[in-house]
Amino acid sequence: MEYKAADVSTGSSRIVISEEWLTSFTKNSPEIHILDDNKHF
């Protein structure tokens, strides 16, 4: 699972957090809560 950040003006992106667990899947916990402006979490 990866969380990424992107710059819309340049199109560049980077990985902020990367999680890996080879023997099973990773659970998104706690879940992302999108704020009412639909731009921030």
N, C-alpha and C positions, 0 to 999 in steps of 0.2 A: 504494500500500500504506500502510495506517495501523495504528499500534499505539495503542490507547486505554487509558485508566485510568478506572475507574468507582468510585463510592462507593455501596455497596449500601444504606446507610441512607437516603440522599437520592435515589438514582436518577440523580444527575448524572454526566456523563462528560466527558472531555476528550481531545483528541488529544495524545499524547506525542511521536510521531514520524510524519512524513508524507513519503513518497517518491513522486515522480512522474517518469515517463519517457514522454513522449508518443509517441515513434516505435516503441516496443516494449513488452514487458511487463517487470516487475521480478521478480527472483528473490529469494525469501526466503532470504538467505544471510548469516550462518549461520542454520541452522534453529533454531527455538525448542526448547529441551529442557525438558520438563515434569519437575519433581522428583517423587520418590516420594510426597510427600504430596498430589499432584494439585492443589495450590493455588498453587504458585510455579513460576516459570520463570526 
